[in-house]
Amino acid sequence: MTKEQGTKPIAQNKKARHDYAIEDKYEAGLVLTGTEVKSLREGRASLAESFITIDRRGEMWLEGANIPEYLNGTWNNHAPKRKRKLLLHAAQIDKLARQTQAKGFTIIPLSLYFKDGRVKVEIALARGKKEFDKRQSLREEQDKREALRAMRYANKQVR
């Protein structure tokens, strides 16, 4: 059997990019059971209400992520919203813990994907946006869309 190559996206946390200003990104491994992996291969997952915590022992956990039960699973199926351990180097976890305690940052999951056959989570060190920052971001995106639309219309008129 050939080994998988490349990346395959599973789920994205679109609301996180709207609610938070992303400072730094990391890639973390994820400890999963067999039925969770099978459910993820079907592309079924949600990071909408998920968050990341660091416990006293220096371990990082993904909480609130919804990986639905595998439909063909048996009695040993997994719990959909259980805590899942993240795999990072100890130095990275220490650095993230210091930054979240001192500067008012938080750690959020951005996306869940397969990379060379293994499940990875893209996490970010982020700072919450204020309401006016969110409105400003939306206004900038809308202005970009209108400019592109105007350029497309102008290009059609030239021909």
DAKA-V452283 format. One record per pair of residues at least 4 apart in sequence whose ideal C-beta (glycine too) atoms are under 7 Angstrom apart, sorted by sequence separation. I is the first residue (numbers start at 1). J is the second residue. If there is no record, write none. Layout:
i=I j=J
i=I j=J
This chain:
i=14 j=18
i=15 j=19
i=16 j=20
i=32 j=36
i=34 j=38
i=35 j=39
i=36 j=40
i=37 j=41
i=55 j=59
i=69 j=73
i=73 j=77
i=78 j=82
i=88 j=92
i=90 j=94
i=91 j=95
i=92 j=96
i=93 j=97
i=94 j=98
i=95 j=99
i=96 j=100
i=97 j=101
i=98 j=102
i=99 j=103
i=114 j=118
i=129 j=133
i=131 j=135
i=132 j=136
i=133 j=137
i=134 j=138
i=135 j=139
i=136 j=140
i=137 j=141
i=138 j=142
i=139 j=143
i=140 j=144
i=141 j=145
i=142 j=146
i=143 j=147
i=144 j=148
i=145 j=149
i=146 j=150
i=147 j=151
i=148 j=152
i=149 j=153
i=150 j=154
i=151 j=155
i=152 j=156
i=153 j=157
i=154 j=158
i=17 j=22
i=32 j=37
i=39 j=44
i=40 j=45
i=88 j=93
i=100 j=105
i=114 j=119
i=115 j=120
i=129 j=134
i=54 j=60
i=55 j=61
i=99 j=105
i=100 j=106
i=70 j=77
i=100 j=107
i=112 j=119
i=113 j=120
i=52 j=60
i=53 j=61
i=69 j=77
i=52 j=61
i=69 j=78
i=112 j=121
i=52 j=62
i=53 j=63
i=69 j=80
i=96 j=107
i=111 j=122
i=50 j=62
i=51 j=63
i=68 j=80
i=109 j=121
i=110 j=122
i=50 j=63
i=51 j=64
i=67 j=80
i=110 j=123
i=50 j=64
i=66 j=80
i=109 j=123
i=110 j=124
i=49 j=64
i=50 j=65
i=66 j=81
i=108 j=123
i=107 j=123
i=108 j=124
i=64 j=81
i=47 j=65
i=107 j=125
i=108 j=126
i=65 j=84
i=45 j=65
i=46 j=66
i=63 j=83
i=105 j=125
i=106 j=126
i=45 j=66
i=105 j=126
i=45 j=67
i=61 j=83
i=62 j=84
i=105 j=127
i=106 j=128
i=61 j=84
i=104 j=127
i=44 j=68
i=61 j=85
i=62 j=86
i=61 j=86
i=59 j=85
i=60 j=86
i=99 j=125
i=40 j=67
i=39 j=67
i=60 j=88
i=39 j=68
i=96 j=125
i=10 j=40
i=39 j=69
i=36 j=67
i=39 j=70
i=30 j=62
i=38 j=70
i=58 j=90
i=10 j=43
i=15 j=48
i=60 j=93
i=11 j=45
i=13 j=47
i=52 j=86
i=10 j=45
i=11 j=46
i=13 j=48
i=35 j=70
i=58 j=93
i=86 j=121
i=11 j=47
i=58 j=94
i=35 j=73
i=54 j=93
i=35 j=77
i=36 j=78
i=54 j=96
i=35 j=78
i=54 j=97
i=65 j=109
i=33 j=78
i=62 j=109
i=32 j=84
i=31 j=84
i=30 j=84
i=31 j=85
i=52 j=107
i=30 j=86
i=31 j=87
i=52 j=108
i=29 j=86
i=30 j=87
i=51 j=108
i=52 j=109
i=28 j=86
i=29 j=87
i=28 j=87
i=50 j=109
i=62 j=121
i=28 j=88
i=26 j=88
i=47 j=109
i=47 j=112
i=26 j=92
i=45 j=112
i=52 j=123
i=40 j=119
i=23 j=105
i=37 j=119
i=32 j=119
i=20 j=108
i=29 j=118
i=30 j=119
i=30 j=120
i=29 j=120
i=30 j=121
i=16 j=108
i=28 j=120
i=27 j=120
i=28 j=121
i=16 j=110
i=13 j=108
i=27 j=122
i=28 j=123
i=13 j=109
i=13 j=110
i=25 j=122
i=26 j=123
i=13 j=111
i=12 j=111
i=25 j=124
i=11 j=111
i=24 j=124
i=11 j=112
i=24 j=125
i=9 j=111
i=10 j=112
i=22 j=124
i=23 j=125
i=10 j=113
i=23 j=126
i=9 j=113
i=10 j=114
i=22 j=126
i=23 j=127
i=8 j=113
i=21 j=126
i=7 j=113
i=8 j=114
i=20 j=126
i=21 j=127
i=7 j=114
i=20 j=127
i=7 j=115
i=20 j=128
i=21 j=129
i=19 j=128
i=20 j=129
i=4 j=114
i=19 j=129
i=5 j=116
i=4 j=116
i=4 j=117
i=3 j=117
i=18 j=134
